Amino acid sequence: MFQDIGPYVFHNEYSSRKPEEDDILIVQKGRDILMNCGQTLPTVAQVRAVCSLAAEQAYYLLSIDEKHFFCTDVQVPETENLSYTSVMILREMNPGYMGFGGSVSWQLASWYDLHRYCGRCGTKTEHSERERAIICPKCGHTYYPRISPVVIIAIVDGDRILLTRYNRGGYRRHSLVAGFVEIGETLEDAVRREVMEEVGLHVKDIRYCESQPWPFSSSLIAGFFADVDGDPTVHLNTDGQDELAEGVWVSRDELVLEDSGMSLTWDMIRKFKEKHPISTIA
């Protein structure tokens, strides 16, 4: 999957190291990220040539082996060689470890950008010099990066799996029922609620499969299998902007893998097709 970058090793522990010219410098602007004309992530030196202040104010994010990633709060202008593009381009970056490192770096850079000011008193925040955190110099509140838990569910009816397709965005491949965990819920409760809300089904025998960090939504996705409980007739949710356009039962023999396996969704679908055993936990 996307996070499987071996033999490279991901290091997300905090460090106070300073950037060197060949380190990667992440510059984010909303859902976009600065890339060079070769569709690779720019180095500190490349950004410095355009905006020296951005390089001087860079701070450390993470490393993959000896490749170090930094980011900056300074907006860098586009040039003939540097331009902003959708961060989703990193999903297909080659080598893959750079795409993963770049996307997690973008996730952290976005978090820093959203916490420039204290949410409690409005004072401009400062970077901690001891840990990955932001501190308010006035009220002393400390902010740490947070991730949102998400559940994704492979709903099974014997030899069939339920595939869905959303009615929004540019992603047109089939998917699985998924959603963010709400306040006060267990993961299993979220599974039951999301399935009922999205496709109007009851499920039983909920069993954990695997998880995946997903930087593009700052989430940690927990994948579950669950058997349909009772009537398998799908009733699509048609409320709101995120309604499903389609929910269809597909037999194991008819199932066509539409993805390379980078996402948890399609890794779970592959496991269903190949009859991987998933033990019951709830």
C-alpha positions in Angstrom: 0.0 0.0 0.0 1.0 3.7 -0.2 2.8 3.6 3.2 4.8 0.4 2.3 8.1 2.0 1.3 10.5 -0.7 2.3 13.5 -1.0 2.2 13.4 2.7 2.9 12.7 3.6 6.6 10.3 6.4 7.6 11.4 8.5 10.6 8.8 10.8 12.1 10.5 11.6 15.4 11.1 15.3 16.1 14.5 16.8 15.4 15.8 20.4 15.6 18.2 19.9 12.6 18.7 22.7 10.2 18.1 22.4 6.4 20.9 21.7 3.9 20.8 22.7 0.3 19.8 19.2 -1.1 17.1 18.6 1.5 13.4 18.7 0.3 11.5 21.8 1.0 7.7 21.5 1.1 5.6 24.6 0.2 1.9 24.1 0.5 -1.0 26.4 -0.6 -4.3 24.8 0.4 -4.6 21.5 -1.4 -1.7 22.4 -3.7 2.0 21.8 -3.3 5.0 23.4 -5.0 6.6 21.1 -7.6 9.4 21.7 -10.0 9.1 21.3 -13.8 10.2 17.7 -13.6 7.3 16.8 -11.4 9.6 16.2 -8.4 9.7 18.0 -5.0 12.0 21.0 -4.9 15.1 21.1 -2.8 16.0 23.9 -0.4 18.5 25.2 -3.0 15.9 25.4 -5.8 13.5 27.3 -3.6 16.3 29.5 -2.2 17.0 30.7 -5.8 13.5 32.0 -6.0 12.8 33.1 -2.4 15.7 33.1 0.0 13.4 33.9 3.0 11.5 30.7 2.5 14.7 28.7 2.7 16.0 30.6 5.7 12.7 30.1 7.7 12.4 26.4 6.9 11.8 23.9 9.8 12.2 20.2 10.0 9.3 17.7 9.4 10.5 14.1 8.9 13.1 11.9 7.1 13.1 8.8 5.0 16.5 7.2 5.4 18.9 10.2 4.9 16.4 12.2 2.8 15.2 15.1 5.0 11.9 17.0 4.5 11.4 20.6 5.6 8.6 23.1 5.2 8.2 26.9 5.3 5.5 29.4 6.2 6.6 31.7 3.4 4.7 31.6 0.2 6.9 31.1 -2.8 5.9 32.6 -6.2 5.6 30.4 -9.2 8.3 30.6 -11.8 9.0 28.9 -15.1 10.5 26.0 -13.2 8.3 25.9 -10.1 4.6 25.7 -9.9 1.8 24.6 -7.6 -0.2 21.5 -8.4 -2.7 19.3 -6.6 -1.1 17.3 -3.8 -2.9 14.2 -5.1 -0.1 14.0 -7.7 2.0 12.5 -4.9 -0.1 9.3 -5.0 1.5 8.4 -8.3 5.0 9.7 -7.7 8.0 7.5 -8.7 9.8 6.6 -6.5 6.9 5.8 -4.2 8.8 6.6 -1.0 9.1 10.2 -2.1 5.4 10.4 -2.7 4.7 9.1 0.7 7.2 11.3 2.4 6.0 14.3 0.4 2.4 13.7 1.3 3.0 13.3 5.0 5.1 16.4 4.9 2.3 18.3 3.2 0.0 17.0 5.9 2.2 18.4 8.6 2.8 21.7 6.7 -0.9 22.1 6.4 -1.4 21.5 10.1 1.2 24.2 10.9 -0.4 26.6 8.5 -3.8 26.1 10.2 -2.3 26.8 13.6 -0.5 30.1 13.0 -2.7 31.7 15.7 -3.9 30.4 19.0 -7.4 29.1 18.9 -7.9 30.1 22.6 -6.6 33.7 22.7 -5.7 34.6 19.1 -2.0 35.3 19.7 0.5 34.3 17.0 1.9 31.0 17.9 5.5 29.8 18.0 7.2 26.5 17.1 8.4 24.4 20.1 12.1 23.9 20.2 11.8 20.6 22.1 9.0 18.6 20.3 6.7 18.6 17.3 4.2 21.1 18.7 3.0 24.7 18.5 2.9 26.9 21.6 1.0 30.1 22.4 3.5 32.5 24.0 0.6 34.3 25.7 -1.7 31.7 27.3 0.8 28.8 27.1 -1.5 26.4 25.3 0.3 23.7 23.4 -1.0 22.2 20.1 0.0 18.8 18.8 -0.7 17.3 15.3 -4.0 15.4 15.3 -5.4 12.8 13.0 -9.0 11.9 12.3 -10.0 8.2 12.7 -11.9 6.8 9.7 -13.6 3.4 9.2 -13.9 1.7 5.8 -16.1 -1.4 5.5 -16.1 -4.3 3.2 -19.7 -5.5 3.5 -20.0 -9.2 2.5 -23.0 -11.3 1.6 -21.7 -14.8 1.2 -19.7 -14.8 -2.1 -20.6 -11.1 -2.9 -19.1 -7.8 -1.8 -20.8 -4.4 -1.9 -19.0 -1.9 -4.0 -20.1 1.8 -4.0 -19.4 4.9 -6.1 -19.7 8.4 -4.9 -21.6 11.1 -6.7 -19.0 13.8 -6.1 -15.4 14.7 -7.1 -13.2 13.3 -9.8 -12.8 9.8 -8.3 -14.9 7.5 -10.4 -13.6 4.1 -9.4 -15.7 1.9 -7.2 -15.0 2.1 -3.4 -16.3 0.7 -0.1 -18.5 2.4 2.5 -16.4 4.7 4.6 -16.7 7.6 7.0 -15.2 9.5 9.9 -15.7 8.3 13.4 -18.0 10.5 15.4 -17.5 11.8 19.0 -18.3 9.1 21.6 -18.2 6.2 19.1 -16.1 3.0 19.1 -14.8 1.9 15.8 -17.3 -0.9 15.7 -20.2 1.6 16.4 -18.9 3.8 13.6 -19.0 0.7 11.2 -22.6 0.0 12.1 -23.7 3.7 11.8 -21.9 4.4 8.5 -23.3 1.2 6.8 -26.8 2.1 7.9 -26.5 5.7 6.9 -24.9 5.1 3.5 -26.6 1.9 2.2 -29.4 1.1 4.7 -28.0 -2.3 5.8 -27.5 -4.0 9.1 -24.2 -5.8 9.6 -22.8 -8.4 12.0 -19.6 -10.3 12.6 -17.5 -7.1 12.4 -13.8 -8.0 12.0 -10.7 -5.9 11.8 -8.5 -6.2 8.7 -5.8 -3.6 8.6 -5.1 0.1 8.8 -3.6 2.8 6.6 -2.4 6.4 7.3 -3.9 8.7 4.7 -2.1 12.1 4.6 -4.5 13.6 2.1 -7.3 13.8 4.7 -5.1 13.8 7.8 -6.7 10.5 8.8 -5.9 7.0 10.0 -8.2 4.6 8.3 -9.2 1.3 10.0 -10.5 -1.3 7.6 -13.2 -3.8 8.7 -15.0 -6.7 7.1 -18.7 -7.2 8.1 -21.4 -9.6 7.0 -24.8 -8.3 6.0 -27.4 -9.1 8.7 -30.8 -9.7 7.2 -32.2 -8.2 4.0 -29.3 -7.4 1.6 -31.4 -4.8 -0.4 -29.4 -1.6 -0.7 -31.1 1.7 0.1 -28.7 4.5 -0.9 -28.4 7.6 1.2 -29.6 10.6 -0.9 -29.2 13.3 1.7 -26.4 15.9 1.6 -23.6 16.5 -0.8 -21.7 13.2 -0.3 -24.5 10.8 -1.3 -23.6 7.6 -3.1 -24.4 7.4 -6.8 -24.2 3.6 -6.8 -24.2 0.6 -4.5 -23.9 -2.8 -6.2 -23.3 -6.4 -5.1 -20.5 -8.0 -7.0 -19.6 -11.7 -6.9 -16.0 -12.8 -6.2 -15.7 -14.3 -9.7 -16.9 -11.1 -11.4 -14.7 -8.8 -9.3 -12.2 -6.8 -11.3 -9.4 -5.1 -9.5 -9.4 -1.4 -10.6 -6.5 -0.2 -8.5 -2.8 -1.0 -8.1 -3.3 -1.7 -4.4 -2.0 1.6 -3.1 -5.2 2.2 -1.1 -6.6 0.3 1.8 -9.9 0.0 -0.2 -8.4 -2.0 -3.0 -6.2 -4.0 -0.7 -9.3 -5.2 1.2 -11.1 -5.9 -2.1 -8.1 -8.0 -3.2 -8.2 -9.9 0.0 -11.8 -10.7 -0.5 -11.2 -11.9 -4.0 -8.3 -14.0 -2.9 -10.2 -15.4 0.1 -7.8 -14.2 2.8 -9.1 -15.3 6.2 -10.2 -12.4 8.5 -11.0 -13.3 12.1 -14.1 -12.1 13.8 -13.5 -9.6 16.7 -17.0 -8.2 17.3 
